[in-house]
């Protein structure tokens, strides 16, 4: 297998999406140096973020994340390549990393379905894909839990939330989602997946729809958390 990778890399060299250096045959998608520099979200940070973003609303029952998103750092480059340059392998890679890191918690939650946070159809058409779909596919390879990418649809195009505070973001996301097929959801424990969770407003609104339509419990996971 290493020999085949060496041959492939000779003709079609692979490069790290962050530092742009050529990957070795033993490196997968991201070089080891850049991967080692990404800040991990420890249990204390995750608990703080759960309290800040989700606890009071009692919609998202549990939350976990792998990394801390830092501006102008390695993870931003990596996620940018996934979102805007069609590097689907990055999504699969990050999904596998996330699943392996949080597997115990996923088993504890008894997850029945993995549901990626959807994009509006106009944004999806512009980009051509939803990056969270590929993260979910990567998780499925490790967790062997079904992925339902089309269970939720985004029915309202929302304004960019970059400059909004938490209250404005929640109002912006209100009634932005709807369910396609309720029967798949009845009494299921659902895991919502996104690349980066900032305020949690989008995740909470998706969770509210899922609970109203029959889900037993809704949990959330992301590759990274951001302030």
Buried (B, 14 or more C-beta within 10 A) or exposed (E): EEEEBEEEBEEEEBEBBBBEEEBEBEBBBBBEEBBEBBBEBEEEBBEEBBEBBBBEEEBBBBBBBBBBBBEEBBBBBBBBBBBEEEBBBBBBBBBBBBBEBBEEBBEEBEBBBBBBBBBBEEEBEEEEBBBBBBBBBBBBEBBEBBBBBEBBBBEEEBEEBEEBEBEBBBEBBEEBBEBEEEEBBEEBBBBBBBBBBBBBBBBBBBBBBBBEBBBBBBBBBBBBBBE
